Amino acid sequence: MSTILIAEDEPDIANLLRDYLQQSGYECICKETGTDALQAFHAHDPDLVLLDVMMPEMDGLEVCRKIREESRVPILFITARHDEVDRIVGLRLGADDYIVKPFSPREVVARVDAHIRRQQWQQSDRTDAENTTSGLFLDTGAYQARYNGDIMELTPVEFRLLATLSRQPGRVYRREELISAAYDDHRVVSDRTVDSHIKNLRNKLHSAGAPTTIIQAVYGVGYKYQAGSTISS
């Protein structure tokens, strides 16, 4: 479970963000001052920081600067400031994204999902990642997938879905998570569209020699990748 540090001095906003993020499967730590936020960062090593600019004791810009001296963790500024200069300063200090109040909590969750996913791919070095249990090999730099040595011709969406599902074999991914993984532009996509992509992906895996059960549907929830569903090569 990924941990999100929420540095926000307005309790109503902090609680709203916490509730939405926890509903999406994240663990949250909330702090109301810049000093406490920096201490929490060192104590908990969060996977992403949601950082208000205007905070007591130490403002968000200074917190960002100090974090960037030692970490590349994703930092998303949340601020009531609309001035372009403020946004430029924050981005130059190393922020990864900028969200202006008032905001949609669902959009914040979508942005968090996207940054967490990108960070996980970087940390796990998926350019050379190989799932030896299932014979699946993914080269994210080339967007190329091989199963038991056979190249699979996948669309970018199919590749992202396969990379996400195979990251944690046996884990059930909700359709909302798969939509977030497959599309970087936060477009609205129906469950039927995801089901269609999964069907095509299954067919291509089967053509490469994988059993049809390698991606399994979990009724009313989503899909999971079964690493143990292999065949002899």
Backbone as CSV, one residue per row, in Angstrom:
resi,resn,N_x,N_y,N_z,CA_x,CA_y,CA_z,C_x,C_y,C_z
1,MET,0.838,-1.186,0.000,0.000,0.000,0.000,0.881,1.246,0.000
2,SER,0.621,2.155,-0.896,1.402,3.383,-0.987,0.964,4.369,0.091
3,THR,1.926,5.128,0.588,1.666,6.104,1.648,1.741,7.519,1.087
4,ILE,0.738,8.331,1.410,0.671,9.711,0.957,0.797,10.635,2.161
5,LEU,1.727,11.578,2.090,1.847,12.606,3.111,1.045,13.831,2.657
6,ILE,0.054,14.214,3.442,-0.775,15.380,3.147,-0.353,16.511,4.081
7,ALA,0.281,17.534,3.536,0.707,18.694,4.317,-0.246,19.841,4.012
8,GLU,-1.209,20.040,4.878,-2.284,21.010,4.634,-2.777,21.538,5.975
9,ASP,-2.796,22.881,6.146,-3.164,23.447,7.437,-4.662,23.697,7.588
10,GLU,-5.447,23.433,6.563,-6.898,23.537,6.675,-7.467,22.138,6.902
11,PRO,-7.945,21.851,8.135,-8.396,20.484,8.460,-9.472,19.946,7.528
12,ASP,-10.415,20.795,7.106,-11.487,20.314,6.231,-10.928,19.792,4.913
13,ILE,-9.969,20.512,4.348,-9.370,20.096,3.088,-8.529,18.846,3.295
14,ALA,-7.749,18.824,4.368,-6.909,17.655,4.647,-7.760,16.408,4.838
15,ASN,-8.859,16.546,5.576,-9.735,15.391,5.820,-10.417,14.924,4.535
16,LEU,-10.805,15.873,3.692,-11.433,15.514,2.413,-10.458,14.719,1.545
17,LEU,-9.232,15.197,1.440,-8.220,14.491,0.652,-7.933,13.118,1.244
18,ARG,-7.811,13.067,2.558,-7.535,11.786,3.223,-8.643,10.779,2.941
19,ASP,-9.893,11.206,3.062,-11.014,10.284,2.864,-11.025,9.729,1.441
20,TYR,-10.846,10.588,0.448,-10.871,10.124,-0.943,-9.683,9.211,-1.245
21,LEU,-8.525,9.550,-0.728,-7.336,8.740,-0.995,-7.411,7.394,-0.280
22,GLN,-7.927,7.388,0.931,-8.071,6.117,1.645,-9.078,5.212,0.952
23,GLN,-10.144,5.795,0.407,-11.115,5.007,-0.346,-10.486,4.390,-1.585
24,SER,-9.423,5.013,-2.083,-8.728,4.492,-3.266,-7.570,3.572,-2.897
25,GLY,-7.445,3.251,-1.616,-6.462,2.259,-1.203,-5.139,2.805,-0.700
26,TYR,-5.051,4.102,-0.459,-3.811,4.695,0.026,-3.828,4.853,1.541
27,GLU,-2.647,4.778,2.134,-2.474,5.120,3.544,-2.070,6.590,3.604
28,CYS,-2.666,7.348,4.505,-2.436,8.799,4.546,-1.907,9.251,5.900
29,ILE,-0.998,10.227,5.842,-0.476,10.894,7.030,-0.736,12.386,6.843
30,CYS,-1.423,13.018,7.786,-1.773,14.431,7.659,-0.989,15.270,8.659
31,LYS,-0.419,16.372,8.181,0.302,17.305,9.027,-0.123,18.732,8.679
32,GLU,-0.147,19.610,9.724,-0.684,20.950,9.533,0.377,22.034,9.417
33,THR,1.632,21.733,9.709,2.692,22.731,9.586,3.807,22.195,8.704
34,GLY,4.576,23.120,8.129,5.690,22.703,7.295,6.730,21.927,8.071
35,THR,6.988,22.336,9.305,7.978,21.647,10.137,7.550,20.216,10.430
36,ASP,6.286,20.055,10.811,5.777,18.705,11.094,5.768,17.843,9.826
37,ALA,5.454,18.464,8.694,5.429,17.722,7.435,6.825,17.197,7.096
38,LEU,7.848,18.018,7.291,9.213,17.589,6.992,9.652,16.480,7.935
39,GLN,9.286,16.592,9.196,9.606,15.532,10.147,8.897,14.232,9.778
40,ALA,7.633,14.338,9.364,6.880,13.146,8.961,7.477,12.514,7.710
41,PHE,7.969,13.358,6.822,8.613,12.830,5.609,9.810,11.955,5.979
42,HIS,10.634,12.436,6.903,11.813,11.665,7.311,11.427,10.417,8.094
43,ALA,10.336,10.502,8.857,9.940,9.370,9.701,9.246,8.267,8.926
44,HIS,8.472,8.631,7.887,7.610,7.649,7.222,8.004,7.324,5.783
45,ASP,8.895,8.125,5.189,9.323,7.885,3.815,8.135,7.653,2.879
46,PRO,7.250,8.640,2.734,6.034,8.460,1.929,6.346,8.272,0.448
47,ASP,5.378,7.732,-0.276,5.540,7.503,-1.710,5.173,8.734,-2.529
48,LEU,4.449,9.683,-1.924,4.061,10.917,-2.611,3.699,11.956,-1.552
49,VAL,3.943,13.237,-1.884,3.633,14.324,-0.959,2.654,15.286,-1.615
50,LEU,1.519,15.524,-0.937,0.589,16.582,-1.316,0.890,17.759,-0.410
51,LEU,1.329,18.868,-1.002,1.949,19.936,-0.230,1.275,21.278,-0.472
52,ASP,0.683,21.837,0.591,0.109,23.177,0.505,1.244,24.197,0.493
53,VAL,1.079,25.267,-0.276,2.129,26.284,-0.358,2.151,27.141,0.904
54,MET,0.994,27.658,1.300,0.914,28.554,2.452,0.681,27.747,3.724
55,MET,1.759,27.518,4.487,1.675,26.740,5.720,2.418,27.462,6.833
56,PRO,1.979,27.268,8.096,2.685,27.898,9.220,4.046,27.253,9.479
57,GLU,4.923,28.030,10.104,6.268,27.626,10.537,7.249,27.507,9.377
58,MET,6.872,26.808,8.316,7.726,26.667,7.134,6.813,26.498,5.932
59,ASP,6.927,27.378,4.931,5.992,27.280,3.809,6.319,26.083,2.920
60,GLY,5.360,25.760,2.053,5.514,24.582,1.211,6.687,24.655,0.259
61,LEU,7.030,25.849,-0.205,8.169,25.992,-1.108,9.461,25.572,-0.423
62,GLU,9.621,25.970,0.828,10.823,25.596,1.573,10.835,24.101,1.880
63,VAL,9.660,23.552,2.218,9.576,22.109,2.450,9.966,21.346,1.181
64,CYS,9.461,21.807,0.049,9.793,21.174,-1.233,11.293,21.230,-1.491
65,ARG,11.883,22.395,-1.256,13.320,22.544,-1.496,14.135,21.574,-0.643
66,LYS,13.760,21.430,0.629,14.488,20.533,1.525,14.299,19.064,1.137
67,ILE,13.086,18.707,0.735,12.846,17.327,0.307,13.659,17.006,-0.938
68,ARG,13.714,17.962,-1.861,14.428,17.733,-3.110,15.943,17.604,-2.916
69,GLU,16.457,18.032,-1.786,17.880,17.867,-1.511,18.251,16.408,-1.291
70,GLU,17.236,15.578,-1.012,17.540,14.186,-0.682,16.636,13.156,-1.340
71,SER,15.590,13.587,-2.034,14.628,12.607,-2.550,13.996,13.085,-3.852
72,ARG,13.615,12.105,-4.686,12.884,12.377,-5.923,11.422,11.962,-5.791
73,VAL,10.937,11.836,-4.559,9.543,11.464,-4.353,8.628,12.459,-5.070
74,PRO,7.547,12.017,-5.695,6.627,12.950,-6.347,6.042,13.957,-5.355
75,ILE,6.060,15.238,-5.728,5.499,16.311,-4.907,4.444,17.038,-5.720
76,LEU,3.221,17.095,-5.184,2.127,17.805,-5.843,1.720,18.976,-4.965
77,PHE,1.907,20.194,-5.470,1.499,21.374,-4.726,-0.009,21.562,-4.819
78,ILE,-0.610,21.909,-3.691,-2.015,22.305,-3.655,-2.064,23.706,-3.065
79,THR,-2.621,24.652,-3.794,-2.557,26.037,-3.366,-3.751,26.845,-3.842
80,ALA,-4.033,27.919,-3.118,-5.075,28.856,-3.530,-4.511,29.937,-4.438
81,ARG,-3.208,29.976,-4.607,-2.577,30.982,-5.445,-2.795,30.672,-6.921
82,HIS,-3.172,31.686,-7.665,-3.403,31.516,-9.098,-2.298,32.165,-9.928
83,ASP,-1.364,32.829,-9.274,-0.321,33.557,-9.979,0.616,32.590,-10.703
84,GLU,0.834,32.842,-11.988,1.716,31.985,-12.784,3.124,31.960,-12.217
85,VAL,3.583,33.087,-11.678,4.932,33.148,-11.124,5.093,32.148,-9.983
86,ASP,4.082,32.054,-9.120,4.134,31.095,-8.007,4.245,29.664,-8.512
87,ARG,3.490,29.363,-9.549,3.538,27.997,-10.093,4.908,27.703,-10.686
88,ILE,5.467,28.671,-11.379,6.794,28.481,-11.987,7.848,28.262,-10.906
89,VAL,7.778,29.052,-9.837,8.730,28.890,-8.738,8.633,27.483,-8.156
90,GLY,7.405,27.024,-7.904,7.219,25.692,-7.346,7.762,24.601,-8.248
91,LEU,7.494,24.707,-9.536,7.970,23.697,-10.479,9.490,23.717,-10.591
92,ARG,10.077,24.892,-10.535,11.529,24.983,-10.613,12.208,24.437,-9.363
93,LEU,11.504,24.485,-8.242,12.039,23.903,-7.010,11.971,22.381,-7.028
94,GLY,11.232,21.826,-7.976,11.177,20.376,-8.103,9.817,19.756,-7.945
95,ALA,8.760,20.579,-7.870,7.418,20.005,-7.790,7.080,19.284,-9.098
96,ASP,6.284,18.226,-8.991,5.909,17.444,-10.168,4.573,17.864,-10.748
97,ASP,3.754,18.545,-9.959,2.429,18.928,-10.428,1.916,20.057,-9.550
98,TYR,0.890,20.758,-10.053,0.346,21.916,-9.359,-1.171,21.861,-9.449
99,ILE,-1.854,21.840,-8.300,-3.311,21.778,-8.254,-3.814,23.021,-7.535
100,VAL,-4.704,23.776,-8.187,-5.184,25.047,-7.647,-6.548,24.855,-6.994
101,LYS,-6.698,25.392,-5.789,-7.979,25.377,-5.102,-8.938,26.377,-5.758
102,PRO,-10.249,26.090,-5.799,-10.880,24.824,-5.384,-10.623,23.736,-6.414
103,PHE,-10.569,22.507,-5.970,-10.239,21.403,-6.859,-11.259,20.283,-6.699
104,SER,-11.241,19.366,-7.651,-12.060,18.161,-7.572,-11.252,17.077,-6.860
105,PRO,-11.742,16.515,-5.752,-11.013,15.437,-5.071,-10.749,14.244,-5.993
106,ARG,-11.670,13.975,-6.900,-11.468,12.858,-7.830,-10.298,13.129,-8.765
107,GLU,-10.150,14.385,-9.178,-9.017,14.725,-10.042,-7.707,14.580,-9.274
108,VAL,-7.706,14.983,-8.015,-6.505,14.831,-7.201,-6.115,13.358,-7.112
109,VAL,-7.096,12.492,-6.854,-6.820,11.058,-6.781,-6.272,10.546,-8.105
110,ALA,-6.848,10.999,-9.225,-6.370,10.568,-10.537,-4.922,11.008,-10.760
111,ARG,-4.597,12.219,-10.358,-3.224,12.696,-10.510,-2.266,11.921,-9.604
112,VAL,-2.701,11.644,-8.382,-1.881,10.843,-7.478,-1.636,9.464,-8.072
113,ASP,-2.699,8.835,-8.589,-2.562,7.517,-9.221,-1.499,7.550,-10.323
114,ALA,-1.565,8.565,-11.173,-0.643,8.656,-12.306,0.798,8.819,-11.840
115,HIS,1.027,9.666,-10.851,2.396,9.887,-10.365,2.937,8.683,-9.604
116,ILE,2.091,8.030,-8.824,2.512,6.825,-8.113,2.887,5.737,-9.107
117,ARG,2.055,5.578,-10.137,2.336,4.555,-11.148,3.660,4.821,-11.847
118,ARG,3.901,6.070,-12.212,5.148,6.434,-12.886,6.350,6.191,-11.980
119,GLN,6.209,6.531,-10.711,7.294,6.329,-9.753,7.597,4.855,-9.560
120,GLN,6.565,4.032,-9.492,6.765,2.594,-9.312,7.493,1.983,-10.493
121,TRP,7.150,2.433,-11.690,7.827,1.918,-12.883,9.291,2.287,-12.853
122,GLN,9.603,3.505,-12.462,10.991,3.939,-12.413,11.775,3.168,-11.369
123,GLN,11.180,2.981,-10.189,11.873,2.310,-9.104,12.137,0.846,-9.401
124,SER,11.220,0.198,-10.082,11.372,-1.236,-10.344,12.172,-1.527,-11.605
125,ASP,12.618,-0.454,-12.306,13.471,-0.598,-13.488,12.876,-1.596,-14.472
126,ARG,11.691,-1.296,-14.957,10.979,-2.245,-15.783,11.535,-2.395,-17.186
127,THR,12.582,-1.642,-17.522,13.211,-1.837,-18.816,13.755,-3.249,-18.947
128,ASP,14.230,-3.800,-17.820,14.799,-5.148,-17.839,14.016,-6.108,-16.961
129,ALA,12.747,-5.761,-16.703,11.967,-6.588,-15.790,11.480,-7.853,-16.475
130,GLU,11.658,-8.968,-15.817,11.188,-10.240,-16.363,10.466,-11.027,-15.290
131,ASN,9.274,-11.456,-15.610,8.521,-12.314,-14.714,8.851,-13.749,-15.093
132,THR,9.818,-14.342,-14.389,10.279,-15.675,-14.762,9.259,-16.747,-14.430
133,THR,8.349,-16.445,-13.514,7.332,-17.435,-13.163,6.394,-17.697,-14.329
134,SER,6.020,-16.629,-15.025,5.051,-16.792,-16.101,5.687,-16.753,-17.480
135,GLY,6.991,-16.476,-17.560,7.639,-16.373,-18.856,7.348,-15.065,-19.556
136,LEU,6.853,-14.080,-18.809,6.514,-12.787,-19.389,7.695,-11.843,-19.271
137,PHE,8.036,-11.170,-20.362,9.114,-10.183,-20.372,8.562,-8.882,-20.918
138,LEU,8.781,-7.779,-20.171,8.299,-6.470,-20.573,9.457,-5.498,-20.711
139,ASP,9.563,-4.875,-21.857,10.533,-3.812,-22.094,9.752,-2.517,-22.232
140,THR,9.697,-1.737,-21.129,8.869,-0.537,-21.151,9.453,0.554,-22.022
141,GLY,10.778,0.545,-22.212,11.379,1.552,-23.076,10.913,1.414,-24.514
142,ALA,10.749,0.175,-24.955,10.317,-0.093,-26.326,8.838,-0.448,-26.419
143,TYR,8.146,-0.488,-25.259,6.740,-0.914,-25.235,6.588,-2.267,-25.929
144,GLN,7.469,-3.190,-25.574,7.459,-4.510,-26.198,7.252,-5.581,-25.137
145,ALA,6.405,-6.545,-25.448,6.135,-7.655,-24.537,6.424,-8.972,-25.247
146,ARG,7.029,-9.902,-24.489,7.265,-11.247,-25.016,6.740,-12.259,-24.010
147,TYR,6.156,-13.307,-24.532,5.712,-14.399,-23.673,6.383,-15.675,-24.152
148,ASN,7.179,-16.289,-23.238,7.975,-17.465,-23.591,8.782,-17.220,-24.864
149,GLY,9.294,-15.997,-24.999,10.161,-15.659,-26.116,9.466,-15.132,-27.344
150,ASP,8.139,-15.276,-27.406,7.386,-14.820,-28.575,6.953,-13.365,-28.385
151,ILE,7.258,-12.518,-29.385,6.869,-11.119,-29.330,5.368,-10.993,-29.514
152,MET,4.746,-10.173,-28.674,3.319,-9.905,-28.759,3.107,-8.498,-29.295
153,GLU,2.266,-8.360,-30.278,1.971,-7.047,-30.855,0.839,-6.407,-30.059
154,LEU,1.210,-5.565,-29.094,0.229,-4.945,-28.228,0.094,-3.454,-28.519
155,THR,-1.104,-2.940,-28.340,-1.303,-1.495,-28.398,-0.737,-0.893,-27.110
156,PRO,-0.469,0.425,-27.071,0.020,1.038,-25.830,-0.903,0.793,-24.642
157,VAL,-2.219,0.861,-24.863,-3.158,0.624,-23.769,-3.059,-0.817,-23.280
158,GLU,-2.981,-1.769,-24.188,-2.864,-3.173,-23.809,-1.569,-3.425,-23.046
159,PHE,-0.482,-2.780,-23.497,0.801,-2.956,-22.823,0.734,-2.439,-21.388
160,ARG,0.139,-1.245,-21.204,0.045,-0.682,-19.856,-0.824,-1.558,-18.954
161,LEU,-1.904,-2.097,-19.502,-2.756,-2.987,-18.714,-1.999,-4.242,-18.292
162,LEU,-1.257,-4.834,-19.211,-0.498,-6.041,-18.899,0.595,-5.745,-17.877
163,ALA,1.282,-4.611,-18.027,2.335,-4.242,-17.084,1.765,-4.041,-15.687
164,THR,0.593,-3.440,-15.611,-0.035,-3.205,-14.312,-0.479,-4.509,-13.666
165,LEU,-1.185,-5.342,-14.413,-1.707,-6.590,-13.867,-0.586,-7.535,-13.430
166,SER,0.477,-7.606,-14.215,1.557,-8.551,-13.924,2.494,-8.045,-12.837
167,ARG,2.357,-6.765,-12.453,3.243,-6.202,-11.425,3.065,-6.938,-10.099
168,GLN,1.821,-7.289,-9.771,1.543,-8.018,-8.534,0.623,-9.194,-8.844
169,PRO,1.179,-10.327,-9.280,0.358,-11.495,-9.628,-0.545,-11.903,-8.462
170,GLY,-1.786,-12.180,-8.788,-2.758,-12.596,-7.783,-3.548,-11.458,-7.187
171,ARG,-3.043,-10.222,-7.305,-3.785,-9.084,-6.763,-4.928,-8.727,-7.711
172,VAL,-6.083,-8.425,-7.141,-7.232,-8.024,-7.946,-7.185,-6.502,-8.136
173,TYR,-7.133,-6.075,-9.387,-7.141,-4.649,-9.711,-8.555,-4.224,-10.092
174,ARG,-9.031,-3.186,-9.436,-10.336,-2.638,-9.783,-10.285,-2.001,-11.166
175,ARG,-11.428,-1.952,-11.833,-11.467,-1.355,-13.168,-10.998,0.097,-13.137
176,GLU,-11.321,0.817,-12.057,-10.893,2.211,-11.953,-9.369,2.315,-11.948
177,GLU,-8.699,1.373,-11.269,-7.240,1.366,-11.241,-6.668,1.071,-12.624
178,LEU,-7.303,0.155,-13.328,-6.817,-0.207,-14.659,-7.012,0.940,-15.643
179,ILE,-8.116,1.662,-15.506,-8.344,2.830,-16.360,-7.257,3.866,-16.113
180,SER,-6.949,4.111,-14.831,-5.907,5.078,-14.489,-4.559,4.637,-15.029
181,ALA,-4.287,3.335,-14.994,-3.004,2.827,-15.487,-2.893,2.901,-17.004
182,ALA,-4.015,2.718,-17.678,-3.984,2.621,-19.141,-3.992,3.974,-19.829
183,TYR,-4.569,4.978,-19.170,-4.723,6.283,-19.812,-4.074,7.367,-18.949
184,ASP,-3.118,8.103,-19.516,-2.423,9.161,-18.788,-3.156,10.494,-18.823
185,ASP,-4.187,10.618,-19.667,-4.839,11.915,-19.840,-6.131,12.029,-19.029
186,HIS,-6.374,11.072,-18.117,-7.527,11.115,-17.213,-8.867,11.177,-17.952
187,ARG,-8.929,10.595,-19.137,-10.192,10.614,-19.879,-11.226,9.733,-19.200
188,VAL,-12.480,9.968,-19.507,-13.564,9.154,-18.964,-13.717,7.922,-19.850
189,VAL,-13.538,6.753,-19.251,-13.601,5.490,-19.991,-14.572,4.566,-19.277
190,SER,-15.412,3.896,-20.027,-16.406,3.004,-19.432,-15.800,1.646,-19.090
191,ASP,-16.485,0.911,-18.204,-16.046,-0.436,-17.851,-16.020,-1.340,-19.079
192,ARG,-16.961,-1.134,-19.988,-17.014,-1.974,-21.195,-15.766,-1.797,-22.044
193,THR,-15.230,-0.564,-22.067,-14.009,-0.332,-22.831,-12.852,-1.117,-22.233
194,VAL,-12.738,-1.096,-20.900,-11.687,-1.872,-20.232,-11.871,-3.355,-20.520
195,ASP,-13.102,-3.842,-20.425,-13.371,-5.260,-20.699,-12.958,-5.634,-22.120
196,SER,-13.195,-4.732,-23.057,-12.825,-4.995,-24.446,-11.310,-5.096,-24.600
197,HIS,-10.586,-4.187,-23.954,-9.119,-4.239,-24.014,-8.588,-5.520,-23.377
198,ILE,-9.174,-5.914,-22.256,-8.746,-7.139,-21.581,-9.000,-8.355,-22.470
199,LYS,-10.140,-8.366,-23.138,-10.450,-9.484,-24.041,-9.409,-9.585,-25.147
200,ASN,-9.056,-8.453,-25.739,-8.034,-8.465,-26.795,-6.686,-8.909,-26.247
201,LEU,-6.362,-8.448,-25.042,-5.093,-8.822,-24.420,-5.044,-10.318,-24.143
202,ARG,-6.121,-10.876,-23.658,-6.183,-12.320,-23.418,-5.947,-13.104,-24.710
203,ASN,-6.600,-12.654,-25.781,-6.457,-13.345,-27.061,-5.007,-13.324,-27.541
204,LYS,-4.335,-12.192,-27.353,-2.942,-12.083,-27.808,-2.010,-12.917,-26.932
205,LEU,-2.292,-12.962,-25.631,-1.508,-13.823,-24.752,-1.693,-15.290,-25.125
206,HIS,-2.933,-15.667,-25.405,-3.209,-17.047,-25.784,-2.516,-17.406,-27.098
207,SER,-2.510,-16.469,-28.044,-1.834,-16.712,-29.320,-0.332,-16.899,-29.138
208,ALA,0.220,-16.256,-28.062,1.654,-16.381,-27.785,1.973,-17.627,-26.967
209,GLY,0.936,-18.393,-26.588,1.162,-19.635,-25.867,0.698,-19.642,-24.431
210,ALA,0.132,-18.558,-23.973,-0.340,-18.504,-22.587,-1.740,-19.100,-22.493
211,PRO,-2.089,-19.678,-21.336,-3.453,-20.194,-21.159,-4.453,-19.053,-21.067
212,THR,-5.677,-19.305,-21.413,-6.699,-18.263,-21.388,-6.993,-17.791,-19.968
213,THR,-6.593,-18.583,-18.966,-6.864,-18.226,-17.567,-5.779,-17.342,-16.958
214,ILE,-4.808,-16.913,-17.744,-3.715,-16.133,-17.163,-4.205,-14.779,-16.646
215,ILE,-5.239,-14.217,-17.286,-5.907,-13.026,-16.755,-7.326,-13.429,-16.413
216,GLN,-7.668,-13.327,-15.137,-8.963,-13.802,-14.666,-9.837,-12.638,-14.201
217,ALA,-11.105,-12.729,-14.520,-12.064,-11.724,-14.062,-12.549,-12.090,-12.666
218,VAL,-12.691,-11.075,-11.829,-13.276,-11.242,-10.498,-14.598,-10.488,-10.511
219,TYR,-15.673,-11.213,-10.462,-17.002,-10.639,-10.687,-17.267,-9.448,-9.768
220,GLY,-17.699,-8.353,-10.378,-18.063,-7.166,-9.633,-16.901,-6.338,-9.137
221,VAL,-15.668,-6.768,-9.420,-14.495,-6.034,-8.921,-13.582,-5.613,-10.061
222,GLY,-12.937,-6.597,-10.700,-11.998,-6.255,-11.765,-11.292,-7.486,-12.299
223,TYR,-9.946,-7.413,-12.402,-9.171,-8.504,-13.001,-7.891,-8.756,-12.205
224,LYS,-7.362,-9.983,-12.362,-6.081,-10.317,-11.762,-5.264,-11.161,-12.734
225,TYR,-3.957,-11.078,-12.570,-3.004,-11.835,-13.395,-2.541,-13.026,-12.577
226,GLN,-2.672,-14.210,-13.136,-2.291,-15.436,-12.443,-0.921,-15.895,-12.957
227,ALA,0.136,-15.610,-12.211,1.481,-15.992,-12.647,1.644,-17.488,-12.722
228,GLY,0.898,-18.213,-11.887,1.034,-19.666,-11.881,0.345,-20.335,-13.053
229,SER,-0.427,-19.554,-13.828,-1.144,-20.141,-14.973,-0.222,-20.211,-16.167
230,THR,0.697,-21.149,-16.151,1.694,-21.268,-17.208,1.549,-22.594,-17.919
231,ILE,2.202,-22.685,-19.078,2.227,-23.944,-19.818,3.671,-24.266,-20.155
232,SER,3.946,-25.466,-20.484,5.300,-25.863,-20.840,5.689,-25.248,-22.175
233,SER,6.923,-24.786,-22.256,7.383,-24.185,-23.510,8.053,-25.232,-24.379
